[in-house]
């Protein structure tokens, strides 16, 4: 069962798309393009301690990560969303760093596959 430590569950994503590798590559490529600026916005909102953008952006990242089976990113984004919703500002900075690190691992894991 995919869990929090799973960076990318490619098999699950492929199954959802009927094993259409071209479609999978396209969706993951769009996810990468969209998520980079979202992480930058998340970091900015965190620096300024603006809860509404933190909540909105983390929710967006959580949903798009779920769509591409980027489980670790999805779970960290959910934790940021919860912290922003409940006003627990203290732990958000650490979570934002964790999310950025998880995104880097995701990108590294799929880079070779996307190039093939």
PyMOL commands that set and color helices and strands:
alter all, ss='L'
color gray80, all
select helices_A, chain A and resi 10-16+21-47+51-67+71-86+89-115
alter helices_A, ss='H'
color red, helices_A
deselect
rebuild
show_as cartoon
